[in-house]
Amino acid sequence: MKIIDLHSDIFTDVALRREMGEQNVIERIHLPKLQKSSVAGIIGVFWVEPKYKNHKKKRFLEILKYVTEDLSESSKIKVITTPKDLVAAYQADDFFIYLGIEGLTFIEEWTGTSDVEKFTLAFDELNQQSIKHSIFAWNEKNFIATGSGNPENNHSGLSLLGKYVVEEHQKHEWIIDVSHLDETSFWDVLEISNQPILASHSNAKELCSHKRNLTDEQIKAIANTGGLIGVNAYGSFVDSKEPTLSKVADHISYIVNLVGIDYVGLGMDFVDYLQSYDLGDDLSNMTKGLEDVGKLPDLLTELLSRGFTTEDINKIAFWNFYRFLTKIHQLN
């Protein structure tokens, strides 16, 4: 059984290790662990750490350079952009990465005489880099949208530019990811978009009332688009008191019971390999029994014990993302 992790931060580790002189980080450090746990591919995201908030564009370009160099050093990793690429990687047993971005705030610093020009110039360049996914905002308010962790408590939703951003994503077959968006921005995106929507690493608010999690209405709305929800293993989004592997399975079961098996995936958000770094954010709340990718097979075993069939788990682990991606590409 093969697994796609819909949200991985390994690019942050790549950048930090390459800054210290290391090379071939993904293949050497991460790939053996991922493949041992049957992870066949990931959505790998470029994320500008909070400590670089005063020069986001510079840091984003540094990370992009480091990751591009690291990928060029490996013959075992394929960058994919289409459902056809996904199937080819699956059949060839190639490890694949779908490139994404977690937060577009750095584009505010791009060259341009207007917000539209800044976004257009940046988007064209990023599209040429085979990046095909983005979360509009992380935990901040920017010139496109407002994030759920926005410290200003300003939930104004999508800006005027935001509609254009949604339309450009759809035109160029980018995945629109609503994880991290506040509810106002979420509903603005759903009103404008005509393509399936991804929440790559979000759980059910009914089980854990965290601002990053989704209400039942949001879960149903994503399913109605033909979208996909990647259940998250990070402790803060699993349970407010005692996050455990069993409670991650509870989130999967809850969403499946609410909208069906076809709309659930795995967006694990593992950060164990980032614990030793100063990133400007606390990443210490680990889920007991699901602390890292090595424990991921245990989650599938838990689902089997709850009566999920092998076909069900194959959908959750892999094929629901293929279905989702196919629908996006059928729109154009």
SULGIWO-V879841 format. One record per residue. N is the residue number from 1. RES is the residue in one letter. PSI is psi in degrees with one decimal (NA if undefined). NEAR is the number of other C-alpha atoms within 8 Angstrom. D_LAST is the distance of its C-alpha to the last C-alpha in Angstrom with 1 decimal. Layout:
{{N;RES;PSI;NEAR;D_LAST} {N;RES;PSI;NEAR;D_LAST}}
//
This chain:
{{1;M;129.5;5;31.0} {2;K;150.1;9;28.4} {3;I;140.3;11;27.3} {4;I;124.1;13;24.4} {5;D;115.5;13;25.7} {6;L;-3.9;14;23.0} {7;H;110.3;14;25.2} {8;S;137.6;14;27.6} {9;D;23.6;13;29.7} {10;I;-19.9;10;31.1} {11;F;-30.0;13;29.9} {12;T;-43.5;11;32.6} {13;D;-39.3;10;35.2} {14;V;-48.7;13;34.0} {15;A;-45.9;12;34.6} {16;L;-37.5;8;37.9} {17;R;-39.7;11;39.2} {18;R;-31.6;11;38.3} {19;E;-28.1;7;40.1} {20;M;5.7;6;43.1} {21;G;-0.3;6;42.8} {22;E;158.6;8;41.1} {23;Q;164.2;8;38.6} {24;N;48.4;10;36.1} {25;V;-47.0;12;35.9} {26;I;-50.6;11;32.9} {27;E;-37.8;11;34.2} {28;R;-40.3;8;37.8} {29;I;-46.4;8;37.9} {30;H;-38.8;10;34.8} {31;L;-43.1;9;33.5} {32;P;-40.9;9;36.7} {33;K;-42.1;10;36.7} {34;L;-48.5;12;33.1} {35;Q;-33.1;9;33.4} {36;K;-29.2;8;36.7} {37;S;14.5;11;35.1} {38;S;17.8;10;32.3} {39;V;116.6;12;29.6} {40;A;-18.9;14;27.1} {41;G;166.7;11;24.7} {42;I;158.6;13;24.1} {43;I;109.4;13;21.9} {44;G;129.0;14;24.3} {45;V;142.9;13;24.5} {46;F;118.4;14;26.0} {47;W;125.7;11;28.4} {48;V;118.0;11;31.1} {49;E;146.1;9;34.3} {50;P;-30.4;8;36.1} {51;K;-14.5;7;39.1} {52;Y;27.3;9;37.0} {53;K;-19.8;8;36.2} {54;N;-5.7;5;38.0} {55;H;67.2;8;36.0} {56;K;-43.8;12;32.5} {57;K;-45.8;10;30.8} {58;K;-43.9;7;33.5} {59;R;-40.6;10;33.3} {60;F;-45.5;12;29.5} {61;L;-33.0;8;29.8} {62;E;-47.2;9;32.7} {63;I;-43.0;12;30.9} {64;L;-43.5;9;27.9} {65;K;-46.8;8;30.5} {66;Y;-44.4;11;32.4} {67;V;-41.9;11;29.4} {68;T;-44.0;8;28.1} {69;E;-41.4;8;31.7} {70;D;-42.8;13;32.1} {71;L;-34.9;10;29.0} {72;S;-20.1;7;30.2} {73;E;-6.9;8;33.5} {74;S;135.2;9;32.2} {75;S;0.8;6;31.4} {76;K;1.3;7;30.7} {77;I;130.6;11;27.5} {78;K;131.4;10;24.0} {79;V;126.7;9;21.3} {80;I;154.2;11;17.9} {81;T;-8.8;11;14.3} {82;T;163.1;9;12.4} {83;P;-35.1;10;13.4} {84;K;-42.7;6;14.9} {85;D;-40.6;9;17.0} {86;L;-46.7;12;18.1} {87;V;-41.0;8;19.4} {88;A;-42.4;8;21.0} {89;A;-40.8;12;22.8} {90;Y;-47.3;9;23.9} {91;Q;-31.5;7;25.4} {92;A;-0.3;6;27.1} {93;D;34.0;7;28.4} {94;D;140.5;11;27.1} {95;F;135.5;10;26.9} {96;F;153.0;13;23.6} {97;I;130.3;12;22.6} {98;Y;120.6;14;19.3} {99;L;132.4;15;20.1} {100;G;174.8;12;20.1} {101;I;133.5;12;22.1} {102;E;85.2;13;24.5} {103;G;119.4;12;25.2} {104;L;15.2;14;24.0} {105;T;-32.2;10;27.5} {106;F;-22.4;11;28.3} {107;I;-20.4;10;25.9} {108;E;-25.9;11;28.6} {109;E;4.3;8;30.8} {110;W;158.8;11;28.4} {111;T;135.0;6;29.5} {112;G;154.4;8;28.6} {113;T;-7.7;6;30.4} {114;S;165.4;6;28.2} {115;D;-39.8;10;26.1} {116;V;-43.3;7;23.0} {117;E;-40.8;9;24.0} {118;K;-49.1;15;24.9} {119;F;-44.5;12;21.6} {120;T;-45.7;8;19.7} {121;L;-42.8;11;22.0} {122;A;-45.0;10;22.0} {123;F;-42.7;8;18.3} {124;D;-41.9;8;17.9} {125;E;-42.7;8;20.7} {126;L;-37.8;9;19.6} {127;N;-36.8;9;16.1} {128;Q;-18.8;7;18.2} {129;Q;9.5;6;20.2} {130;S;19.4;10;17.5} {131;I;132.1;13;17.6} {132;K;30.3;12;14.5} {133;H;143.8;12;16.3} {134;S;150.8;13;18.6} {135;I;122.9;15;21.2} {136;F;-41.7;13;21.8} {137;A;150.1;17;25.6} {138;W;-108.4;13;28.1} {139;N;23.4;12;31.4} {140;E;170.0;11;31.6} {141;K;130.4;12;30.7} {142;N;-165.8;10;28.8} {143;F;3.0;10;27.3} {144;I;-45.2;14;24.0} {145;A;176.6;15;25.2} {146;T;134.9;19;28.2} {147;G;159.7;15;28.8} {148;S;-22.9;13;30.8} {149;G;17.9;12;33.7} {150;N;113.1;12;34.0} {151;P;-19.9;7;37.8} {152;E;-8.4;5;38.0} {153;N;34.5;6;37.2} {154;N;107.0;8;35.0} {155;H;64.3;10;32.1} {156;S;-7.9;9;30.6} {157;G;-158.4;12;27.0} {158;L;142.0;14;24.1} {159;S;179.4;10;25.4} {160;L;-34.8;7;24.3} {161;L;-29.0;11;22.3} {162;G;-40.0;11;20.6} {163;K;-42.3;11;18.3} {164;Y;-40.4;8;17.1} {165;V;-44.7;10;16.8} {166;V;-46.6;12;14.6} {167;E;-39.5;9;12.2} {168;E;-38.5;8;12.2} {169;H;-45.1;11;11.6} {170;Q;-42.5;13;8.4} {171;K;-37.8;8;7.3} {172;H;14.1;6;8.5} {173;E;40.4;10;7.7} {174;W;147.1;11;11.4} {175;I;129.3;12;13.3} {176;I;118.3;11;15.2} {177;D;120.9;12;18.7} {178;V;2.0;12;21.2} {179;S;137.3;11;24.2} {180;H;-16.0;12;26.9} {181;L;145.8;18;25.7} {182;D;172.0;14;28.4} {183;E;-36.0;8;28.0} {184;T;-48.3;12;27.6} {185;S;-39.2;15;24.7} {186;F;-51.8;11;23.2} {187;W;-30.1;8;23.4} {188;D;-43.8;10;22.1} {189;V;-45.8;11;18.9} {190;L;-32.9;10;18.6} {191;E;-34.1;6;19.3} {192;I;-39.4;8;16.6} {193;S;146.4;9;13.7} {194;N;18.6;7;11.3} {195;Q;163.2;10;10.2} {196;P;142.6;12;12.8} {197;I;140.6;14;15.6} {198;L;135.7;14;17.9} {199;A;94.2;12;21.6} {200;S;-30.4;15;22.4} {201;H;74.2;15;26.2} {202;S;146.7;15;27.6} {203;N;-174.2;15;30.1} {204;A;120.6;15;31.5} {205;K;-27.3;12;33.6} {206;E;-28.5;7;35.7} {207;L;-25.5;8;37.1} {208;C;108.5;12;37.3} {209;S;65.3;9;37.4} {210;H;144.8;9;35.9} {211;K;-19.3;9;33.8} {212;R;-12.7;13;31.1} {213;N;169.2;12;30.7} {214;L;137.4;12;28.8} {215;T;165.9;9;30.4} {216;D;-38.8;10;30.0} {217;E;-39.5;7;28.0} {218;Q;-42.2;8;25.5} {219;I;-45.6;13;25.2} {220;K;-38.5;10;24.6} {221;A;-41.3;9;22.0} {222;I;-45.7;15;20.0} {223;A;-38.2;11;20.4} {224;N;-23.5;7;19.3} {225;T;-7.2;10;15.9} {226;G;19.1;12;15.7} {227;G;-159.9;12;16.6} {228;L;140.9;18;19.4} {229;I;119.2;17;22.8} {230;G;114.3;17;24.5} {231;V;138.1;16;28.3} {232;N;139.4;14;30.3} {233;A;-2.4;15;33.7} {234;Y;133.7;12;35.1} {235;G;-42.4;13;38.3} {236;S;-25.2;10;37.9} {237;F;-2.4;14;34.9} {238;V;-49.5;17;36.6} {239;D;139.1;12;39.9} {240;S;-18.4;11;42.0} {241;K;-52.4;4;45.2} {242;E;84.9;7;44.8} {243;P;128.3;14;41.4} {244;T;164.4;13;41.5} {245;L;-41.7;12;39.4} {246;S;-36.3;8;40.2} {247;K;-27.9;10;38.9} {248;V;-43.5;13;35.5} {249;A;-33.3;11;35.5} {250;D;-41.8;8;36.5} {251;H;-42.1;13;33.3} {252;I;-48.3;10;31.2} {253;S;-40.3;8;33.3} {254;Y;-47.1;9;33.1} {255;I;-39.9;12;29.3} {256;V;-43.9;12;29.1} {257;N;-29.0;8;31.7} {258;L;-42.7;8;30.0} {259;V;-8.5;10;26.4} {260;G;162.5;9;26.5} {261;I;-23.8;10;26.1} {262;D;-6.7;9;22.3} {263;Y;16.8;14;21.8} {264;V;136.2;15;24.3} {265;G;-164.6;15;24.2} {266;L;115.4;15;26.6} {267;G;78.0;16;26.3} {268;M;-30.9;14;29.9} {269;D;39.2;11;30.4} {270;F;136.6;12;33.5} {271;V;17.1;9;35.6} {272;D;-35.1;7;38.8} {273;Y;-1.9;7;38.5} {274;L;1.6;9;38.4} {275;Q;-30.8;8;41.6} {276;S;-2.9;5;43.9} {277;Y;152.7;5;42.0} {278;D;102.2;5;42.6} {279;L;-6.6;8;39.1} {280;G;14.8;7;40.3} {281;D;148.5;7;39.1} {282;D;120.5;5;40.8} {283;L;36.6;8;39.1} {284;S;-6.0;5;42.1} {285;N;89.7;7;41.3} {286;M;149.3;11;40.6} {287;T;125.6;14;40.1} {288;K;124.9;8;43.1} {289;G;-7.4;7;42.2} {290;L;50.3;14;38.7} {291;E;-23.1;11;39.6} {292;D;175.9;9;37.5} {293;V;-24.1;10;35.2} {294;G;-22.1;9;38.3} {295;K;-3.2;11;38.7} {296;L;-40.0;10;35.1} {297;P;-28.1;9;36.3} {298;D;-31.9;8;38.8} {299;L;-40.7;12;36.2} {300;L;-36.8;9;34.8} {301;T;-40.2;8;38.4} {302;E;-41.7;10;38.9} {303;L;-39.9;11;36.0} {304;L;-40.8;11;37.5} {305;S;-20.0;7;40.8} {306;R;2.1;6;39.3} {307;G;1.7;6;38.2} {308;F;137.8;9;34.6} {309;T;166.3;7;34.0} {310;T;-37.9;7;32.9} {311;E;-42.7;6;29.7} {312;D;-48.6;9;29.2} {313;I;-35.4;12;29.8} {314;N;-37.8;12;27.5} {315;K;-50.7;12;24.7} {316;I;-43.1;14;25.8} {317;A;-31.7;14;26.4} {318;F;-57.4;12;23.4} {319;W;-20.5;9;21.2} {320;N;-34.5;14;20.0} {321;F;-39.1;10;18.1} {322;Y;-45.7;10;16.6} {323;R;-46.2;8;15.5} {324;F;-47.9;12;14.2} {325;L;-38.2;10;12.2} {326;T;-40.7;10;10.8} {327;K;-37.7;11;9.6} {328;I;-42.7;13;7.8} {329;H;-20.5;10;5.9} {330;Q;-15.6;6;5.5} {331;L;-18.3;6;3.8} {332;N;NA;6;0.0}}
//
